[in-house]
């Protein structure tokens, strides 16, 4: 697969910011590059990352032996979680060959490589046959889709009758907010093209044929992670200043990533975007 220019930007971004995620998100242990879900059961940041996976898995009713597509799997954290805790068979796909290599190694380390495999593939245009999966899962990855509607249509094709699609991600409150300076600085820093609104995303799902579509605003449960990133912005900015004094400047991607940590929080506080959880089902008939 030859990446287009936009896909290459995404691949380069995650490679350039890998060490930042290791520092800010304890990536080596959490295996997670997503916001945490904070409720009464959560007492720590690592627990909140696991809790997001638990909430998504429960929402999608993932069962033992379900065949799950982890669309935009990163280094495989959610795939490994689903294989280890739900007994699901998981295929993770990502644009990045480096992430596939890391995910394969981590799955082996965690003892789930017999039920979790990983491939380089575009989730909007996969090579899987029709009706290959019981669940299509997207945890903070669908924001990167060239077209969110195209992803939804591909997910529909890939799902078996009775299959479910579950997505946890950012959604702008109004589509025009994609052009707001605060949102633009955030999205550009993380190499995201645009976000959908909850209404448009729901309409695309229903147009594709999904039933029982349910959207839930979980901004309150993810605010702690947003604030954590905001605080990280100040620490990382001081580090950038120190590096420049030593004549060792970070890359533009690294600087943009740091600035985005500030603007995602400002955008959330101004209610320009919200964090949403959406699920829908493919009819059995």
ABEGO torsion letter per residue (X at the ends): XBBBAAAAAAAAAAAAAAAAAAAAAGAAAAGBBBBBBBBAABABAAAAAAAAAAAAAAAAGBBBGBBBBBBGAEAGAAAAAAAAAAGBBBBBBBABAAAAAAAAAAAAAAGAAAABBBBBBBAABBABBBGABABBBBBGAAAABABAAAAAAAAAAABBBGBBBBBBBBBBABAAAAABAAAAAAAAAAGBABBBBAAAAAAAAAAAGBBGBBBBBAAAAAAAAAAAAAAAAAAAAAAAAAAAAAGBBBBAAAAAAAAAAAAAAAAAAAGABBBBBBBBBBBAX
